[in-house]
């Protein structure tokens, strides 16, 4: 997660996960969730695995977003197993000034 004055940027490496198996959502409490499923697609005749250091199955990662984000302008880009999210910040509301 990277932040500057304009936005928050999320980069998630999801090797072996297809774009169709990833879902990004933000709920009413400003919690951003990245959910997905990495399938175990084995094409050969091996039936017993002695050791595997790859993980498969469902995954989820959630982040609490600040109040000053623009939910309508969140963008996502998925390329070659890397998910990039841009979460723009809203301009701070300037207090109204009234001359007396």
PyMOL commands that set and color helices and strands:
alter all, ss='L'
color gray80, all
select helices_A, chain A and resi 19-21+71-73
alter helices_A, ss='H'
color red, helices_A
select strands_A, chain A and resi 2-3+7-13+22-26+31-38+57-64+75-79+82-88
alter strands_A, ss='S'
color yellow, strands_A
deselect
rebuild
show_as cartoon
